[in-house]
């Protein structure tokens, strides 16, 4: 089996397994969100498959991400030093937040309704009540931004908490550490 075939097979297996596990989940991200996930997976595959041969190689994935990084650097490297400093990285995060908000706010009224959240973004729909801090039935830009900042802080806290501890941050109680094999007592 060639390296390209092996990589394609592994990638297809991973995508298929991810889709199967996600489809089994209940709620907005579950079976009713399967069509949306399938469309997202197809879109991602099409982006990676740069030569259109129906298979994705590691070189294609690397080229896609290198082009994406170069585009971000070209757009946000305001001082032209070839790197993104703290201020420029904040600008990237802000631009991504605005892009996400606009993608969910399909009617363009600068507010996300529950129906828009359910249709466009299961994660926002799942936490809609928490995100709607003033209880008026919609998520404003300020509420969306506060929620995104809160999530960012939580992710950083989880990374710090579980760094180098061999614990799965997903909370499933499994360890990433290897467990030594039991001693073979049959030969004694």
Order of alpha helices (4+ residues) and beta strands (2+ residues): alpha-alpha-alpha-alpha-beta-alpha-alpha-alpha-beta-alpha
